[in-house]
Amino acid sequence: MVENIQLGLTVFAAFFAIMNPVSNTAVFVGLTGNIDKTTQKKVAYRSLFLTFMIIAVFSVFGKLIFELFGITVPALRIVGGILVFLIGYGMLQGESSKMHSGEDDNNTDIAISPLAVPILAGPGTIATAMSYSATGGFSSIIITVIVFAMMCVITYFSFIFGQEMISKLGQNGLNIITRLMGLILAVIGMQMVIEGIYGAVKAFH
């Protein structure tokens, strides 16, 4: 029992550090700033639901999936990093508005990419889930999935209430935040690429 609690706390700390609800809320606002409140809630719910499903699947079948398709974590980091960098670069250029053209279907597409994949369910999150779920038996998988579900709930409320605080900044403030988050995303993306390349080179030595 004590070991399970300790594992749960460790997994929670790891997921919290990787998902970072605070910074991801700012990214969420940057991507959905021109969307109405109702659609914002749909995007938040859909992105986190998809994120949970992806991580749950990788927690249970991750090792099998990677072996089946011959995928490596470094490769996942490189591809995910490139995608995050391109998204961040677009936001730096003030192009985030292209991601939400005003139609509900297009708006909710943001929930799939870039929010669910690769920002929330990125290579680091997947690797973390696979690592902890494989530490023991069935109990480790259950603990990992439950803890991640809690993390998704926390992030959802951060997205929803974070909107209220940041919206007070006005359109100019939102534009600044969008570009700032674009810079951060571009840096995160490049860091993911670097880590992926480092991991790939290390694997061949």
Backbone as a chain_set.jsonl record, in Angstrom:
{"seq": "MVENIQLGLTVFAAFFAIMNPVSNTAVFVGLTGNIDKTTQKKVAYRSLFLTFMIIAVFSVFGKLIFELFGITVPALRIVGGILVFLIGYGMLQGESSKMHSGEDDNNTDIAISPLAVPILAGPGTIATAMSYSATGGFSSIIITVIVFAMMCVITYFSFIFGQEMISKLGQNGLNIITRLMGLILAVIGMQMVIEGIYGAVKAFH", "coords": {"N": [[0.83, -1.205, 0.0], [1.86, 1.257, 0.91], [3.973, 1.461, -0.869], [2.602, 1.72, -3.266], [1.375, 4.19, -2.902], [3.615, 5.837, -2.768], [4.628, 5.436, -5.346], [2.507, 6.517, -6.804], [2.64, 9.241, -6.057], [5.159, 9.892, -7.056], [4.796, 9.461, -9.811], [2.813, 11.36, -10.294], [4.2, 13.762, -9.775], [6.081, 13.653, -11.829], [4.478, 13.709, -14.163], [3.242, 16.183, -13.779], [5.373, 17.955, -13.979], [6.119, 17.572, -16.649], [3.756, 18.043, -18.199], [3.002, 20.529, -17.214], [0.715, 22.488, -16.283], [0.415, 25.289, -15.999], [2.058, 26.666, -17.934], [1.045, 25.406, -20.208], [-1.567, 26.272, -20.143], [-1.301, 28.939, -20.857], [-0.43, 28.56, -23.473], [-2.704, 27.335, -24.484], [-4.545, 29.452, -24.313], [-3.331, 31.19, -26.097], [-3.783, 29.847, -28.481], [-6.547, 29.684, -28.634], [-7.666, 32.158, -28.29], [-9.397, 33.781, -29.831], [-11.746, 32.45, -29.922], [-15.134, 31.626, -29.04], [-16.465, 31.267, -25.677], [-17.931, 28.884, -25.156], [-17.062, 27.141, -27.192], [-14.387, 27.075, -26.542], [-14.435, 25.579, -24.191], [-15.248, 23.142, -25.255], [-13.061, 22.535, -26.866], [-11.055, 22.343, -24.903], [-12.015, 20.156, -23.363], [-12.156, 18.122, -25.319], [-9.487, 17.953, -26.216], [-8.127, 17.132, -23.904], [-9.447, 14.781, -23.294], [-8.759, 13.198, -25.5], [-6.02, 13.218, -25.093], [-5.834, 11.814, -22.665], [-6.791, 9.276, -23.497], [-4.84, 8.537, -25.357], [-2.494, 8.408, -23.772], [-3.307, 6.472, -21.939], [-3.554, 4.227, -23.591], [-0.882, 3.919, -24.439], [0.247, 3.441, -21.974], [-0.66, 0.928, -21.38], [-0.225, -0.635, -23.715], [2.111, 0.318, -24.792], [4.887, -0.587, -25.089], [4.543, -2.802, -26.751], [3.403, -1.594, -29.014], [5.479, 0.101, -29.904], [7.447, -1.81, -30.529], [6.119, -3.277, -32.484], [5.813, -1.486, -34.666], [8.381, -0.693, -34.984], [9.238, 1.676, -33.819], [11.099, 4.246, -32.223], [11.789, 6.041, -29.175], [13.519, 8.323, -29.459], [13.069, 8.935, -32.203], [10.392, 9.615, -32.128], [10.553, 11.887, -30.537], [11.995, 13.63, -32.216], [10.327, 14.011, -34.505], [8.003, 14.983, -33.241], [9.097, 17.26, -32.08], [9.804, 18.817, -34.314], [7.261, 19.39, -35.328], [6.13, 20.858, -33.182], [7.896, 23.022, -33.186], [7.329, 24.222, -35.694], [4.7, 25.02, -35.285], [5.038, 26.837, -33.191], [6.657, 28.714, -34.506], [4.876, 29.694, -36.39], [3.043, 30.975, -34.679], [4.685, 32.963, -33.688], [4.851, 34.558, -35.9], [2.392, 35.627, -35.912], [0.379, 34.035, -36.906], [-1.44, 32.398, -35.727], [-4.138, 32.701, -35.884], [-4.948, 31.405, -38.154], [-5.39, 28.889, -37.403], [-7.842, 28.796, -36.289], [-10.572, 29.433, -37.859], [-13.082, 30.372, -37.439], [-15.199, 28.7, -37.814], [-16.915, 26.131, -36.171], [-16.126, 23.398, -36.444], [-13.527, 23.593, -37.465], [-12.333, 24.946, -35.383], [-12.456, 23.121, -33.243], [-10.722, 21.265, -34.216], [-8.271, 22.063, -33.376], [-8.035, 20.894, -30.962], [-7.188, 18.319, -31.47], [-4.739, 18.535, -32.928], [-2.663, 21.26, -32.499], [-2.927, 20.657, -29.735], [-3.721, 18.15, -28.252], [-1.943, 16.313, -29.472], [1.165, 17.41, -30.521], [1.487, 18.592, -28.01], [0.255, 18.128, -25.404], [0.049, 15.244, -25.172], [2.776, 14.457, -25.721], [6.082, 13.292, -26.817], [7.635, 13.158, -24.447], [5.696, 12.863, -22.418], [4.49, 10.462, -23.205], [6.69, 8.729, -23.067], [7.228, 8.888, -20.34], [4.875, 7.808, -19.226], [5.006, 5.194, -20.25], [7.344, 4.355, -19.032], [6.829, 4.364, -16.208], [4.555, 2.731, -16.036], [5.593, 0.341, -16.687], [7.122, -0.42, -14.587], [6.265, -2.218, -12.721], [3.765, -4.665, -12.046], [0.354, -5.218, -12.936], [-0.736, -3.368, -11.182], [0.923, -1.11, -11.34], [0.328, -0.116, -13.853], [-2.371, 0.592, -13.519], [-2.143, 2.565, -11.513], [-0.613, 4.499, -12.869], [-2.368, 5.245, -14.963], [-4.62, 6.218, -13.516], [-3.475, 8.348, -12.075], [-2.685, 9.961, -14.194], [-5.179, 10.603, -15.224], [-6.146, 12.248, -13.182], [-4.35, 14.334, -13.521], [-5.152, 15.307, -15.984], [-7.699, 16.312, -15.363], [-7.031, 18.409, -13.626], [-5.601, 20.007, -15.418], [-7.629, 20.633, -17.218], [-9.354, 22.346, -15.743], [-7.536, 24.35, -15.294], [-7.209, 25.319, -17.883], [-9.809, 26.306, -18.398], [-10.375, 28.263, -16.339], [-8.123, 29.776, -16.554], [-8.488, 31.216, -18.823], [-10.192, 33.296, -18.061], [-8.606, 34.982, -16.489], [-6.503, 35.728, -18.228], [-7.898, 36.872, -20.314], [-8.527, 39.413, -19.494], [-6.461, 40.951, -20.22], [-6.869, 41.949, -22.712], [-7.029, 42.405, -26.369], [-4.556, 43.27, -27.419], [-2.818, 42.479, -25.38], [-3.251, 39.76, -25.518], [-2.239, 39.204, -28.04], [0.445, 39.667, -27.583], [0.965, 37.655, -25.722], [0.447, 35.447, -27.332], [2.55, 35.548, -29.203], [4.691, 35.35, -27.452], [4.267, 32.808, -26.362], [4.551, 31.433, -28.684], [7.276, 31.715, -29.148], [8.239, 30.294, -26.933], [7.186, 27.744, -27.494], [8.538, 27.197, -29.886], [11.158, 27.022, -28.947], [10.871, 24.876, -27.171], [10.209, 22.889, -29.004], [12.583, 22.766, -30.531], [14.308, 21.904, -28.515], [13.26, 19.372, -28.036], [13.898, 18.154, -30.464], [16.705, 18.222, -30.337], [17.128, 16.572, -28.074], [16.071, 14.238, -29.104], [17.842, 13.675, -31.24], [20.2, 13.389, -29.789], [19.534, 11.156, -28.232], [19.225, 9.263, -30.27], [21.811, 9.143, -31.393], [23.214, 8.271, -29.153], [22.122, 5.763, -28.843], [23.282, 4.291, -30.832], [25.828, 3.914, -30.039]], "CA": [[0.0, 0.0, 0.0], [2.76, 2.414, 1.009], [4.734, 1.521, -2.124], [1.694, 2.23, -4.3], [1.213, 5.63, -2.658], [4.873, 6.469, -3.161], [4.671, 5.394, -6.81], [1.518, 7.478, -7.281], [3.173, 10.595, -5.859], [6.279, 10.059, -7.992], [4.222, 9.574, -11.154], [2.121, 12.652, -10.361], [5.226, 14.805, -9.87], [6.679, 13.571, -13.165], [3.493, 14.19, -15.142], [3.015, 17.616, -13.549], [6.532, 18.671, -14.518], [6.138, 17.472, -18.098], [2.584, 18.706, -18.779], [3.07, 21.921, -16.74], [-0.576, 23.126, -16.558], [0.515, 26.745, -16.057], [2.54, 27.087, -19.25], [0.138, 24.898, -21.236], [-2.751, 27.142, -20.142], [-0.956, 30.104, -21.661], [-0.431, 28.099, -24.861], [-4.117, 27.13, -24.823], [-5.129, 30.778, -24.533], [-2.769, 31.724, -27.319], [-4.376, 29.154, -29.625], [-8.015, 29.773, -28.652], [-8.048, 33.492, -27.816], [-10.476, 34.385, -30.626], [-12.87, 31.514, -29.956], [-16.109, 31.887, -27.985], [-16.277, 30.513, -24.442], [-18.496, 27.533, -25.275], [-16.17, 26.347, -28.025], [-13.155, 26.896, -25.783], [-14.651, 24.452, -23.277], [-15.264, 21.932, -26.081], [-11.677, 22.279, -27.262], [-10.337, 21.892, -23.712], [-12.472, 18.81, -23.017], [-11.783, 17.168, -26.37], [-8.033, 17.777, -26.238], [-7.698, 16.369, -22.73], [-9.994, 13.428, -23.415], [-7.894, 12.507, -26.454], [-4.728, 13.057, -24.425], [-5.96, 10.716, -21.704], [-6.926, 8.015, -24.221], [-3.536, 8.219, -25.951], [-1.562, 7.994, -22.713], [-3.802, 5.206, -21.38], [-3.196, 3.167, -24.538], [0.564, 3.7, -24.379], [0.561, 2.875, -20.662], [-0.994, -0.499, -21.399], [0.316, -1.335, -24.876], [3.195, 1.113, -25.369], [6.051, -1.365, -25.506], [4.128, -3.634, -27.878], [3.203, -0.705, -30.168], [6.786, 0.539, -30.388], [8.115, -2.953, -31.132], [5.367, -3.673, -33.672], [6.088, -0.564, -35.769], [9.794, -0.36, -35.018], [9.373, 3.084, -33.444], [11.941, 4.526, -31.062], [11.465, 7.302, -28.505], [14.214, 9.438, -30.12], [12.381, 9.286, -33.451], [9.16, 10.284, -31.731], [10.935, 13.216, -30.071], [12.424, 14.453, -33.351], [9.148, 14.374, -35.294], [7.166, 15.843, -32.401], [9.797, 18.526, -31.916], [9.674, 19.584, -35.555], [5.886, 19.873, -35.405], [5.976, 21.907, -32.175], [8.663, 24.184, -33.65], [6.599, 24.868, -36.789], [3.534, 25.677, -34.682], [5.558, 27.988, -32.467], [7.121, 29.704, -35.487], [3.675, 30.319, -36.942], [2.504, 31.879, -33.667], [5.593, 34.106, -33.64], [4.537, 35.397, -37.052], [1.005, 36.074, -35.778], [-0.441, 33.219, -37.797], [-2.266, 31.459, -34.958], [-5.541, 32.857, -36.262], [-5.252, 30.462, -39.218], [-5.772, 27.624, -36.791], [-9.26, 28.849, -35.92], [-11.11, 30.329, -38.872], [-14.402, 30.872, -37.089], [-16.163, 27.617, -37.88], [-16.758, 25.282, -34.995], [-15.373, 22.195, -36.757], [-12.116, 23.943, -37.575], [-11.867, 25.312, -34.05], [-12.26, 21.933, -32.419], [-9.582, 20.535, -34.747], [-7.118, 22.463, -32.57], [-7.963, 19.954, -29.844], [-6.435, 17.154, -31.914], [-3.383, 19.014, -33.175], [-1.491, 20.779, -31.763], [-3.087, 20.515, -28.284], [-3.586, 16.771, -27.766], [-0.678, 15.826, -30.019], [2.1, 16.773, -29.588], [1.751, 19.422, -26.844], [-0.11, 17.438, -24.159], [0.491, 13.849, -25.275], [4.018, 14.509, -26.476], [7.025, 12.19, -26.597], [8.031, 13.085, -23.041], [4.571, 12.323, -21.652], [4.354, 9.053, -23.581], [7.837, 7.996, -22.521], [7.046, 8.834, -18.882], [3.806, 6.849, -18.954], [5.512, 3.85, -20.529], [8.381, 4.036, -18.05], [6.256, 4.051, -14.895], [3.601, 1.621, -16.123], [6.354, -0.894, -16.869], [7.963, -0.661, -13.41], [5.746, -3.351, -11.945], [2.725, -5.433, -12.701], [-0.903, -4.571, -13.293], [-0.974, -2.238, -10.279], [1.667, 0.037, -11.845], [-0.443, 0.409, -14.987], [-3.569, 1.224, -12.967], [-1.727, 3.784, -10.819], [-0.201, 5.462, -13.894], [-3.561, 5.723, -15.672], [-5.429, 7.008, -12.591], [-2.756, 9.602, -11.799], [-2.748, 10.817, -15.383], [-6.546, 11.103, -15.297], [-6.181, 13.379, -12.252], [-3.581, 15.414, -14.147], [-6.0, 15.849, -17.051], [-8.754, 17.097, -14.713], [-6.39, 19.638, -13.158], [-5.279, 20.809, -16.598], [-8.886, 21.13, -17.788], [-9.795, 23.515, -14.981], [-6.548, 25.404, -15.547], [-7.559, 25.89, -19.184], [-11.071, 27.043, -18.328], [-10.28, 29.454, -15.493], [-7.012, 30.579, -17.032], [-9.051, 32.111, -19.835], [-10.775, 34.467, -17.409], [-7.538, 35.877, -16.054], [-5.735, 36.251, -19.344], [-8.769, 37.67, -21.181], [-8.54, 40.787, -19.004], [-5.343, 41.665, -20.831], [-7.316, 42.569, -23.951], [-6.519, 41.847, -27.606], [-3.118, 43.543, -27.53], [-2.14, 41.61, -24.431], [-3.353, 38.397, -26.032], [-1.293, 39.104, -29.157], [1.777, 39.556, -26.994], [1.059, 36.316, -25.139], [0.506, 34.498, -28.441], [3.915, 35.553, -29.744], [5.583, 34.847, -26.405], [4.088, 31.369, -26.306], [5.132, 30.924, -29.921], [8.716, 31.622, -28.909], [8.462, 29.195, -25.996], [6.925, 26.498, -28.207], [9.628, 26.976, -30.838], [12.313, 26.57, -28.163], [10.553, 23.52, -26.699], [10.317, 22.016, -30.17], [13.999, 22.577, -30.843], [14.878, 21.085, -27.443], [12.825, 18.002, -28.287], [14.7, 17.65, -31.586], [18.061, 17.998, -29.827], [17.09, 15.385, -27.218], [15.852, 13.091, -29.976], [19.092, 13.4, -31.952], [21.146, 12.893, -28.782], [19.13, 9.793, -27.897], [19.488, 8.39, -31.418], [23.267, 8.952, -31.484], [23.619, 7.48, -27.988], [21.66, 4.391, -29.035], [24.155, 3.618, -31.784], [27.182, 3.837, -29.486]], "C": [[0.868, 1.261, 0.0], [3.544, 2.593, -0.291], [3.873, 2.09, -3.248], [1.489, 3.735, -4.158], [2.456, 6.385, -3.098], [5.002, 6.524, -4.685], [3.715, 6.427, -7.391], [2.012, 8.909, -7.182], [4.31, 10.887, -6.832], [5.776, 10.266, -9.418], [3.536, 10.928, -11.325], [3.122, 13.794, -10.543], [5.846, 14.834, -11.268], [5.74, 14.115, -14.229], [3.27, 15.696, -15.008], [4.155, 18.43, -14.156], [6.514, 18.68, -16.04], [4.963, 18.222, -18.732], [2.514, 20.182, -18.402], [1.779, 22.688, -17.061], [-0.501, 24.641, -16.708], [0.936, 27.208, -17.446], [1.617, 26.604, -20.363], [-1.158, 25.694, -21.287], [-2.497, 28.382, -20.98], [-0.931, 29.754, -23.146], [-1.868, 27.924, -25.342], [-4.803, 28.458, -25.134], [-4.613, 31.387, -25.829], [-3.398, 31.119, -28.564], [-5.879, 29.38, -29.748], [-8.533, 31.149, -28.26], [-9.213, 34.119, -28.549], [-11.707, 33.494, -30.734], [-13.825, 31.811, -28.812], [-15.948, 30.893, -26.843], [-16.774, 29.072, -24.547], [-17.582, 26.626, -26.077], [-14.846, 26.102, -27.331], [-13.27, 25.697, -24.843], [-14.652, 23.13, -24.052], [-13.852, 21.538, -26.482], [-10.885, 21.727, -26.085], [-10.711, 20.454, -23.367], [-11.985, 17.79, -24.037], [-10.283, 16.901, -26.372], [-7.566, 16.905, -25.079], [-8.259, 14.957, -22.723], [-9.123, 12.598, -24.357], [-6.52, 12.235, -25.839], [-4.765, 11.885, -23.462], [-6.016, 9.368, -22.414], [-5.584, 7.58, -24.808], [-2.571, 7.694, -24.898], [-1.998, 6.678, -22.081], [-3.408, 4.035, -22.279], [-1.706, 2.863, -24.468], [0.991, 3.129, -23.032], [0.362, 1.366, -20.659], [-0.255, -1.25, -22.518], [1.549, -0.667, -25.496], [4.36, 0.313, -25.912], [5.73, -2.207, -26.733], [3.984, -2.793, -29.144], [4.54, -0.29, -30.764], [7.514, -0.591, -31.101], [7.441, -3.361, -32.442], [5.709, -2.81, -34.872], [7.559, -0.159, -35.857], [10.075, 1.098, -34.677], [10.278, 3.21, -32.227], [11.526, 5.86, -30.465], [12.223, 8.476, -29.127], [13.541, 9.884, -31.406], [11.102, 10.05, -33.161], [9.449, 11.712, -31.267], [11.284, 14.141, -31.239], [11.219, 14.932, -34.161], [8.24, 15.318, -34.514], [7.774, 17.217, -32.227], [9.681, 19.414, -33.136], [8.278, 20.19, -35.664], [5.645, 21.014, -34.418], [6.7, 23.174, -32.611], [7.903, 24.943, -34.732], [5.367, 25.613, -36.272], [3.966, 26.944, -33.967], [6.009, 29.085, -33.401], [5.937, 30.448, -36.106], [3.062, 31.318, -35.968], [3.376, 33.126, -33.532], [5.299, 35.094, -34.76], [3.098, 35.923, -37.008], [0.047, 35.285, -36.623], [-1.354, 32.255, -37.055], [-3.729, 31.539, -35.348], [-5.935, 31.893, -37.368], [-5.711, 29.124, -38.667], [-7.231, 27.628, -36.353], [-9.943, 29.911, -36.776], [-12.503, 30.84, -38.557], [-15.485, 29.824, -37.167], [-15.867, 26.62, -36.766], [-15.916, 24.054, -35.274], [-13.887, 22.474, -36.837], [-11.529, 24.275, -36.21], [-11.551, 24.086, -33.217], [-11.138, 21.06, -32.958], [-8.316, 20.876, -33.972], [-6.927, 21.48, -31.423], [-7.121, 18.733, -30.204], [-4.967, 17.514, -32.11], [-3.425, 20.529, -33.299], [-1.711, 20.448, -30.293], [-2.875, 19.089, -27.786], [-2.238, 16.183, -28.184], [-0.032, 16.953, -30.824], [2.309, 17.538, -28.284], [1.46, 18.684, -25.535], [0.38, 15.991, -24.145], [1.726, 13.793, -26.157], [4.921, 13.331, -26.169], [7.421, 12.032, -25.133], [6.948, 12.469, -22.18], [4.392, 10.84, -21.927], [5.47, 8.218, -22.97], [7.71, 7.835, -21.007], [5.999, 7.793, -18.504], [4.289, 5.418, -19.154], [6.514, 3.407, -19.471], [7.785, 3.601, -16.721], [5.285, 2.874, -14.943], [4.32, 0.281, -16.245], [7.203, -1.245, -15.653], [7.507, -1.871, -12.596], [4.709, -4.101, -12.746], [1.517, -4.584, -13.06], [-1.161, -3.33, -12.45], [-0.266, -0.968, -10.769], [0.926, 0.702, -13.011], [-1.657, 1.174, -14.478], [-3.213, 2.551, -12.307], [-1.357, 4.873, -11.831], [-1.401, 6.072, -14.594], [-4.407, 6.619, -14.771], [-4.776, 8.361, -12.316], [-2.826, 10.531, -13.004], [-4.15, 11.381, -15.577], [-6.715, 12.315, -14.376], [-5.468, 14.587, -12.851], [-4.394, 16.092, -15.245], [-7.113, 16.727, -16.48], [-8.198, 18.44, -14.243], [-6.112, 20.571, -14.331], [-6.534, 21.397, -17.221], [-9.348, 22.392, -17.065], [-8.807, 24.674, -15.119], [-6.849, 26.094, -16.868], [-8.781, 26.797, -19.073], [-10.937, 28.336, -17.531], [-9.111, 30.348, -15.885], [-7.465, 31.589, -18.071], [-9.542, 33.409, -19.208], [-9.7, 35.477, -17.02], [-6.834, 36.535, -17.229], [-6.579, 37.124, -20.26], [-8.821, 39.132, -20.765], [-7.402, 41.622, -19.608], [-5.745, 42.369, -22.123], [-6.641, 41.95, -25.161], [-5.016, 42.068, -27.763], [-2.314, 42.648, -26.598], [-2.133, 40.173, -24.916], [-2.382, 38.185, -27.184], [0.133, 38.942, -28.652], [1.994, 38.153, -26.429], [1.203, 35.268, -26.235], [1.925, 34.398, -28.993], [4.917, 35.023, -28.721], [5.496, 33.332, -26.316], [4.625, 30.715, -27.578], [6.626, 30.737, -29.781], [9.038, 30.44, -28.01], [8.253, 27.851, -26.692], [8.042, 26.167, -29.186], [10.869, 26.446, -30.118], [12.098, 25.148, -27.653], [10.713, 22.511, -27.836], [11.762, 21.727, -30.529], [14.687, 21.717, -29.792], [14.504, 19.617, -27.626], [13.631, 17.368, -29.414], [16.117, 17.312, -31.126], [18.129, 16.736, -28.976], [16.897, 14.116, -28.053], [17.11, 12.683, -30.714], [20.129, 12.802, -30.998], [20.833, 11.435, -28.423], [19.419, 8.813, -29.011], [20.976, 8.086, -31.545], [23.76, 8.046, -30.357], [23.251, 6.02, -28.169], [22.568, 3.606, -29.959], [25.598, 3.516, -31.305], [27.209, 2.877, -28.283]], "O": [[0.656, 2.19, -0.779], [3.755, 3.713, -0.757], [4.359, 2.853, -4.083], [1.436, 4.464, -5.148], [2.365, 7.441, -3.724], [5.431, 7.534, -5.243], [4.052, 7.128, -8.345], [1.828, 9.701, -8.106], [4.413, 11.991, -7.366], [6.266, 11.134, -10.141], [3.66, 11.566, -12.371], [2.913, 14.685, -11.366], [6.104, 15.903, -11.82], [6.151, 14.889, -15.094], [3.126, 16.398, -16.009], [3.924, 19.471, -14.771], [6.858, 19.689, -16.657], [5.154, 18.959, -19.699], [2.023, 20.998, -19.182], [1.752, 23.462, -18.018], [-1.276, 25.221, -17.469], [0.265, 28.035, -18.064], [1.422, 27.307, -21.355], [-1.787, 25.79, -22.341], [-3.37, 28.827, -21.725], [-1.358, 30.55, -23.982], [-2.211, 28.311, -26.459], [-5.55, 28.567, -26.106], [-5.364, 32.022, -26.569], [-3.533, 31.792, -29.586], [-6.431, 29.282, -30.844], [-9.71, 31.297, -27.932], [-9.952, 34.912, -27.965], [-12.602, 33.751, -31.539], [-13.39, 32.204, -27.73], [-15.37, 29.819, -27.013], [-16.109, 28.148, -24.079], [-17.348, 25.479, -25.697], [-14.24, 25.044, -27.503], [-12.339, 24.903, -24.711], [-14.128, 22.124, -23.574], [-13.489, 20.363, -26.445], [-10.134, 20.763, -26.235], [-9.837, 19.626, -23.11], [-11.47, 16.731, -23.677], [-9.854, 15.756, -26.514], [-6.708, 16.039, -25.255], [-7.625, 14.038, -22.206], [-8.788, 11.451, -24.061], [-5.936, 11.169, -26.035], [-3.85, 11.062, -23.436], [-5.363, 8.417, -21.985], [-5.232, 6.401, -24.763], [-1.913, 6.673, -25.096], [-1.156, 5.854, -21.724], [-2.984, 2.985, -21.797], [-1.304, 1.7, -24.441], [1.989, 2.412, -22.952], [1.111, 0.625, -20.023], [0.268, -2.344, -22.307], [1.98, -1.037, -26.588], [4.778, 0.503, -27.054], [6.546, -2.315, -27.649], [4.392, -3.221, -30.224], [4.72, -0.322, -31.981], [8.126, -0.377, -32.148], [8.116, -3.745, -33.397], [5.879, -3.324, -35.978], [7.932, 0.636, -36.72], [11.031, 1.688, -35.181], [10.229, 2.385, -31.315], [10.976, 6.713, -31.161], [11.631, 9.539, -29.313], [13.45, 11.082, -31.675], [10.767, 11.01, -33.855], [8.689, 12.634, -31.565], [10.901, 15.311, -31.239], [11.104, 16.119, -34.467], [7.766, 16.323, -35.046], [7.064, 18.223, -32.225], [9.485, 20.623, -33.015], [8.124, 21.351, -36.043], [5.03, 22.021, -34.77], [6.186, 24.277, -32.429], [7.836, 26.171, -34.695], [5.034, 26.694, -36.757], [3.343, 27.996, -34.115], [5.776, 30.263, -33.132], [5.985, 31.66, -36.316], [2.612, 32.388, -36.378], [2.865, 34.22, -33.29], [5.471, 36.303, -34.601], [2.641, 36.58, -37.943], [-0.996, 35.802, -37.024], [-1.976, 31.39, -37.672], [-4.48, 30.58, -35.174], [-7.116, 31.583, -37.524], [-6.339, 28.328, -39.366], [-7.795, 26.57, -36.074], [-9.906, 31.104, -36.476], [-13.054, 31.646, -39.306], [-16.581, 30.027, -36.644], [-14.711, 26.316, -36.469], [-15.078, 23.683, -34.452], [-13.075, 21.693, -36.342], [-10.384, 23.936, -35.912], [-10.509, 24.016, -32.565], [-10.642, 20.194, -32.239], [-7.388, 20.069, -33.916], [-5.806, 21.256, -30.965], [-6.425, 18.179, -29.353], [-4.074, 16.888, -31.539], [-4.165, 21.044, -34.137], [-0.772, 19.996, -29.637], [-1.967, 18.833, -26.996], [-1.498, 15.634, -27.367], [-0.664, 17.425, -31.768], [3.205, 17.192, -27.514], [2.319, 18.621, -24.655], [1.051, 15.569, -23.203], [1.721, 13.157, -27.211], [4.576, 12.469, -25.36], [7.531, 10.912, -24.632], [7.234, 11.648, -21.309], [4.172, 10.052, -21.008], [5.23, 7.14, -22.426], [8.039, 6.785, -20.457], [6.2, 6.998, -17.586], [4.019, 4.54, -18.334], [6.538, 2.245, -19.064], [8.19, 2.581, -16.164], [5.203, 2.102, -13.988], [3.754, -0.772, -15.953], [7.924, -2.242, -15.668], [8.298, -2.468, -11.866], [4.773, -4.161, -13.974], [1.631, -3.415, -13.429], [-1.733, -2.354, -12.934], [-0.803, 0.131, -10.625], [0.905, 1.927, -13.13], [-1.941, 2.277, -14.946], [-3.899, 3.552, -12.514], [-1.743, 6.031, -11.67], [-1.45, 7.284, -14.799], [-4.865, 7.673, -15.211], [-5.446, 9.394, -12.323], [-3.004, 11.74, -12.856], [-4.303, 12.511, -16.043], [-7.355, 13.297, -14.753], [-5.924, 15.722, -12.707], [-4.328, 17.309, -15.413], [-7.435, 17.77, -17.05], [-8.823, 19.481, -14.441], [-6.357, 21.774, -14.251], [-6.517, 22.531, -17.7], [-9.691, 23.388, -17.702], [-9.199, 25.84, -15.066], [-6.757, 27.318, -16.966], [-8.786, 27.915, -19.589], [-11.345, 29.397, -18.004], [-9.109, 31.542, -15.582], [-6.902, 32.677, -18.187], [-9.334, 34.491, -19.757], [-9.872, 36.682, -17.202], [-6.596, 37.742, -17.229], [-6.051, 38.02, -20.918], [-9.124, 39.999, -21.585], [-7.398, 42.849, -19.509], [-5.051, 43.277, -22.581], [-5.784, 41.078, -25.02], [-4.29, 41.169, -28.187], [-1.264, 42.125, -26.972], [-1.147, 39.454, -24.753], [-1.77, 37.123, -27.301], [0.925, 38.185, -29.213], [3.045, 37.542, -26.622], [1.976, 34.319, -26.101], [2.436, 33.302, -29.222], [5.873, 34.333, -29.076], [6.515, 32.649, -26.209], [5.096, 29.578, -27.548], [7.184, 29.736, -30.231], [9.971, 29.68, -28.269], [9.042, 26.924, -26.507], [8.45, 25.012, -29.31], [11.546, 25.542, -30.608], [13.007, 24.319, -27.691], [11.274, 21.43, -27.656], [12.127, 20.583, -30.799], [15.545, 20.898, -30.121], [15.324, 18.727, -27.401], [14.005, 16.198, -29.339], [16.663, 16.264, -31.471], [19.047, 15.928, -29.117], [17.472, 13.067, -27.76], [17.423, 11.496, -30.811], [20.837, 11.853, -31.336], [21.73, 10.598, -28.323], [19.808, 7.673, -28.76], [21.37, 6.942, -31.771], [24.603, 7.174, -30.567], [23.971, 5.133, -27.71], [22.621, 2.378, -29.878], [26.482, 3.093, -32.049], [28.261, 2.675, -27.678]]}, "num_chains": 1, "name": "protein.A"}
